[in-house]
Amino acid sequence: MEQTRQLVGEMLVCCFVVVLLTGGFLAFFYTPSSQMVLYDGAYEQLRAVPMSAAYNSPGDQL
């Protein structure tokens, strides 16, 4: 029982680290805007499709 509790605790710490890392990444690259722009990213099927600037932010294109 103690090993299970320790394993769950370690998994929670790992999940928390992942949340911190992804949140830090988004803090630098996310554009909180509802302005409509045309998609110009790498995904060919969405090229020239209007979408919000938040969805088309540079972090999504890395």
Contact map, one row per residue, 1 for C-alpha under 8 A:
11111000000000000000000000000000000000000000000000000000000000
11111100000000000000000000000000000000000000000000000000000000
11111110000000000000000000000000000000000000000000000000000000
11111111000000000000000000000000000000000000000000000000000000
11111111100000000000000000000000000000000000000000000000000000
01111111110000000000000000000000000000000000000000000000000000
00111111111000000000000000000000000000000000000000000000000000
00011111111100000000000000000000000000000000000000000000000000
00001111111110000000000000000000000000000000000000000000000000
00000111111111000000000000000000000000000000000000000000000000
00000011111111100000000000000000000000000000000000000000000000
00000001111111110000000000000000000000000000000000000000000000
00000000111111111000000000000000000000000000000000000000000000
00000000011111111100000000000000000000000000000000000000000000
00000000001111111110000000000000000000000000000000000000000000
00000000000111111111000000000000000000000000000000000000000000
00000000000011111111100000000000000000000000000000000000000000
00000000000001111111110000000000000000000000000000000000000000
00000000000000111111111000000000000000000000000000000000000000
00000000000000011111111100000000000000000000000000000000000000
00000000000000001111111110000000000000000000000000000000000000
00000000000000000111111111000000000000000000000000000000000000
00000000000000000011111111100000000000000000000000000000000000
00000000000000000001111111110000000000000000000000000000000000
00000000000000000000111111111000000000000000000000000000001000
00000000000000000000011111111100000000000000000000000000001000
00000000000000000000001111111100000000000000000000000000000000
00000000000000000000000111111100000000000000000000000000000000
00000000000000000000000011111110000000000000000000000000111000
00000000000000000000000001111111000000000000000000000100111000
00000000000000000000000000001111100000000000000000001100100000
00000000000000000000000000000111110000000000000000001100000000
00000000000000000000000000000011111000000000000000011100000000
00000000000000000000000000000001111100000000000000011100000000
00000000000000000000000000000000111110000000000000011000000000
00000000000000000000000000000000011111000000000001111000000000
00000000000000000000000000000000001111100000000001111001000000
00000000000000000000000000000000000111110000001111100000000000
00000000000000000000000000000000000011111000011111100001000000
00000000000000000000000000000000000001111100011100000000000000
00000000000000000000000000000000000000111111011000000001000010
00000000000000000000000000000000000000011111000000000000000010
00000000000000000000000000000000000000001111111000000000000000
00000000000000000000000000000000000000001111111000000000000000
00000000000000000000000000000000000000000011111000000000000000
00000000000000000000000000000000000000111011111110000000000000
00000000000000000000000000000000000001111011111110000000000000
00000000000000000000000000000000000001110000011111000000000000
00000000000000000000000000000000000001100000011111100000000000
00000000000000000000000000000000000111100000000111110000000000
00000000000000000000000000000000000111100000000011111011000000
00000000000000000000000000000000111110000000000001111111000000
00000000000000000000000000000011111110000000000000111111100000
00000000000000000000000000000111110000000000000000011111100000
00000000000000000000000000000000000000000000000000111111100100
00000000000000000000000000000000000010101000000000111111110110
00000000000000000000000000001110000000000000000000001111111110
00000000000000000000000000001100000000000000000000000001111111
00000000000000000000000011001100000000000000000000000000111111
00000000000000000000000000000000000000000000000000000011111111
00000000000000000000000000000000000000001100000000000001111111
00000000000000000000000000000000000000000000000000000000011111
